[in-house]
Amino acid sequence: MKSAKSKQRLNDMRTPGRSKQNLFQGERDPVEVYCRLRPMPRDTDISCIKILSPTTILLTPPSTAVSYRNEGAKTMKYTFKEVFPPDTNQQDVFDKVALPLVEGLVKGKNGLLFTYGVTGSGKTFTMTGEPHNCGVLPRCLNILFKTINELQAHKYVFKPDKMNMFDVQSEAEAMLERQQELHKFRSNKKNNSNPNLAMSEAEVTKIDGINEDNQYAVFVTYIEIYNNSVFDLLEDGPPITKNLPVKLIREDAANKMYVHGVTEIEIKSAEEAFDAFYLGLKRKRMAHTTLNAESSRSHSVFTIRLVQAPVDEMGEAVIQNKEFLAISQLSLVDLAGSERTNRTKNTGQRLREAGNINKSLMTLRSCMEILRENQINSTKNMVPYRESKITHLFKNYFEGHGQVRMIVCANPRAEDYDETIQVMRFAEMAAEVEVAKSQINNAASTLGLMVGRRKANRLFTTARENINRPEAKDLEMDLGLVYSLGPDFPSLELKSSQASHIIKELIAHLEMRISRRETLKRSKALKDEKLRSMLLDIEKESMDVKSENVSLRGQLAAANRRNKALEERVTSAENTSLSYQRKLSEMTEYTTALKRDLQEKELLLSQNKLDKEKQKKILERKYHHKIAAEHEKAKEIHSEKQQLRNEVEEKENRLRIIAQALNGGRGDNIGDIKRSTAEIAAQTSIRDFTPGSTPRALPAHLLTPFTSAPQTRESRGTPATSRRGVAVANPRHKRSLSADGKGWVEHAPSKIVPMGTVMKPNITNSKFVNKLTNVKDIANSKKSKYCLISQEQDTDGELETKLYKGDIVPTCGGGAQVIFNDVEMLKQFSPTREHDNSRRTSANTCARHSGKRRDTGCSPPHTPSNTNAKTQDGGSSQELIISSNIPYLYSFALNAGCLNLSTSVLCGESKTGDNCVERLGENLKEYSVGLP
Ligand SMILES: Nc1ncnc2c1ncn2[C@@H]1O[C@H](COP(=O)(O)OP(=O)(O)OP(=O)(O)O)[C@@H](O)[C@H]1O
């Protein structure tokens, strides 16, 4: 209801000037509204704004505008404080609009300058400008620093208390903070890539009328209000706004609104200020829209706070009392542009931003309206400052003291008309709002301090310095200002009788001098008094310091003594520790040596143990062999005894028979004798005959192979006189006596005696090997018996075959070992040779049987009948000699994949003597030739 009424009233008003007469009363200033028109973006654009005068513009609705359709071609005239045509330069805008605000700032007044307008109308251009055509903000900073340059307080003398106020620090505290900052600054190098906004010396002027008896400090803050949230653009952190925390607006002790926790940087030069500004500008949210390539999507507020405090009567240091501080601030606000979404065609985030921008601008507008109504009608309607952050923050400017100025930026092209007219209406309304004037705070006057004391002090200091210099006598010094009682005496020359006016002048001059002298006296007395009290303070302080010094010296001496004692203890402890370390290292070395010795001894011991075990085993083996040999010997002796006993018995029998025959009849007797003799012979032959040659009886298992072997044709034709089992010439009987049908590996040279003779017995179920080149021939043959066959001529040139037999025992290394346990000797000799009989006999006598019991005794000596019987087979006698009970063990062992022949004699005893062993060894060696 209210807003409709005020709208109606607004429409009634054509120019802001109309109502001004009523409002300009008392200590209040109206909001000053300026209008700046930007150049037309394109030459083809049609303008809807015409400048009627330096303060007035005329707005003509284009036929395309919405208001044209509603209201017709009604032109509107708007008056401003000043209208800046499109060709106005930045300096002019600054001089007219911002310079008075900076002057006010320096004098302790608050100021607010904001740019308002449609998007793309030149608000940012006006406020910030471009690097070589800078806008209002950089110019404000340039001129401010140029003005206060020499009057600046040292950094950190004024320190923000985070509650929108400042503390005053002593020079020492400030210096400490500066040193800390210097240290920090060294590690964080400054970024100098920002465009330079500094202006040339000639461009920047100085503001007159500054109070030189004050010290100044400049602080800046830079915030943005985006989507109705406040962000600190100068906050420490990465240069992205996304992560910045939202700040709150609060009220300080003096009921002023401020952004709580905002970063407030103390600035000492325009360049530093630009760096801070660019730091914030990089974070400010800008975006490309259809109407502006770089459109501000937030309201930004750059605030310059100037703190000033009077210097003491000596004109040197700031008075350390925060009550005397004068704080003024100038807020430079670049509002985001109002935009109609149907024109911008914004969507998504841009649309939301536009909605928030328009809403906050609407709140600003309604606040201004209500404020104006309150001021006009003296009502107290509540102004909705809190509805938007921007109005909440500006509350003090409108309700407190200060100067508010607004630059309305407008793009004169016809397309912007509908929005521009809204801006103009707002501007018109805002110009009617009044703001109370700022009060200038002059703390010095309340303190009774002299004006110009700083300059006086400076001059006096210079003079004092100069006096001390050797060339002082040549210098002209002006100490007048300090002790001057006023200007020189007026002329006392009496030139006429009408000299009363001269006397009056002189009296006045003298009175002025007297009063000045009195003032100086008072000042001197004050100073004397102060000096005295200061001297007293200093004296007291000095006494305190002295007594403190004495106690401190005592403490220091005690501490030194303690230190010395501690150092001595530390040194002795170090020495002890060193000696312990040395001992420890010695002990470690000794322990290591002992350990080494121990290991060596353990090794020796284990070696000895092994050797002993080995020796023990060898001895055990030898012992066992010896025992076995002894047993064999005993057996042999026993068998010899038995044999002898048999022979004796036989002889006795023969003798008995002969005796019986001799004692019997004549013819019959001879026949009986013959019969008896034949019986004896038959008995003997049956009992003692061995197949092949000996008449002695053999156990059945030894005889079987030969007896069962088929007889040759020649032998079949032999008369019945040939003995049973004699098959020496029959090749069918050439099977080895001990071949018991188990699997055999038959190892024989290829050029052995031709087959078909008794000299090459036939071993059934055997695998024949010519040459042993691979142990697999033995190991993998699945045979359990091994037979090595050798043939050679004996000393008489007779052929002799030897069969060395053994068991194949697989070894854990994958090889095999052959344990020889039997030897067969096959010999052939001619019966015509006499001496052969004796040899044969000896050969027969040396035949032995294996320990597994094949035979129990020796063959009896050849009888002539035996020999004769054999000679009937074609003149050559063949004899099978079984040599057994072999006490020798020969073994093949596989070592590292190669077949070696190793001979180990367990124990040896044979009737053939050692020769036999040697020859066995020779034969084996012979057959090992050619093995890998
Ligand atoms: N007075 C002027 N003289 C020359 N160029 C201008 C002037 N005013 C504005 N411009 C140009 O117009 C363009 C838009 O101006 P600017 O960005 O200042 O608009 P804006 O009102 O800040 O827009 P927004 O509200 O979208 O941020 C810029 O390229 C700027 O250089």
The ligand as an SDF file (V2000), in Angstrom:
LIG
                    3D

 31 33  0  0  0  0  0  0  0  0999 V2000
   32.4600    6.1420  -20.0300 N   0  0  0  0  0  0  0  0  0  0  0  0
   32.9330    5.1070  -20.7290 C   0  0  0  0  0  0  0  0  0  0  0  0
   33.8630    5.3360  -21.6610 N   0  0  0  0  0  0  0  0  0  0  0  0
   34.3490    4.2950  -22.3570 C   0  0  0  0  0  0  0  0  0  0  0  0
   33.9740    2.9910  -22.2030 N   0  0  0  0  0  0  0  0  0  0  0  0
   33.0360    2.7240  -21.2760 C   0  0  0  0  0  0  0  0  0  0  0  0
   32.4660    3.7500  -20.4880 C   0  0  0  0  0  0  0  0  0  0  0  0
   31.6000    3.2050  -19.6640 N   0  0  0  0  0  0  0  0  0  0  0  0
   31.6080    1.8730  -19.9210 C   0  0  0  0  0  0  0  0  0  0  0  0
   32.4730    1.5930  -20.8910 N   0  0  0  0  0  0  0  0  0  0  0  0
   32.7570    0.2460  -21.4090 C   0  0  0  0  0  0  0  0  0  0  0  0
   31.5570   -0.5170  -21.3740 O   0  0  0  0  0  0  0  0  0  0  0  0
   31.7950   -1.8370  -20.9980 C   0  0  0  0  0  0  0  0  0  0  0  0
   30.9310   -2.2220  -19.8150 C   0  0  0  0  0  0  0  0  0  0  0  0
   31.2220   -1.3930  -18.7570 O   0  0  0  0  0  0  0  0  0  0  0  0
   31.2590   -1.8860  -17.2650 P   0  0  0  0  0  0  0  0  0  0  0  0
   31.7940   -3.1910  -17.1470 O   0  0  0  0  0  0  0  0  0  0  0  0
   31.8740   -0.8130  -16.4530 O   0  0  0  0  0  0  0  0  0  0  0  0
   29.7190   -2.0220  -16.9820 O   0  0  0  0  0  0  0  0  0  0  0  0
   28.9960   -2.2830  -15.6120 P   0  0  0  0  0  0  0  0  0  0  0  0
   27.9620   -1.3070  -15.4240 O   0  0  0  0  0  0  0  0  0  0  0  0
   29.9980   -2.4150  -14.5360 O   0  0  0  0  0  0  0  0  0  0  0  0
   28.3390   -3.7150  -15.9050 O   0  0  0  0  0  0  0  0  0  0  0  0
   27.9250   -4.8060  -14.8770 P   0  0  0  0  0  0  0  0  0  0  0  0
   26.8570   -4.2960  -14.0190 O   0  0  0  0  0  0  0  0  0  0  0  0
   27.4260   -5.9090  -15.7460 O   0  0  0  0  0  0  0  0  0  0  0  0
   29.1450   -5.1650  -14.1390 O   0  0  0  0  0  0  0  0  0  0  0  0
   33.2760   -1.9350  -20.6380 C   0  0  0  0  0  0  0  0  0  0  0  0
   33.9330   -2.5230  -21.7170 O   0  0  0  0  0  0  0  0  0  0  0  0
   33.7390   -0.5120  -20.5140 C   0  0  0  0  0  0  0  0  0  0  0  0
   35.0410   -0.2890  -21.0090 O   0  0  0  0  0  0  0  0  0  0  0  0
  1  2  1  0
  2  3  1  0
  2  7  2  0
  3  4  2  0
  4  5  1  0
  5  6  2  0
  6  7  1  0
  6 10  1  0
  7  8  1  0
  8  9  2  0
  9 10  1  0
 10 11  1  0
 11 12  1  0
 11 30  1  0
 12 13  1  0
 13 14  1  0
 13 28  1  0
 14 15  1  0
 15 16  1  0
 16 17  2  0
 16 18  1  0
 16 19  1  0
 19 20  1  0
 20 21  2  0
 20 22  1  0
 20 23  1  0
 23 24  1  0
 24 25  2  0
 24 26  1  0
 24 27  1  0
 28 29  1  0
 28 30  1  0
 30 31  1  0
M  END
$$$$
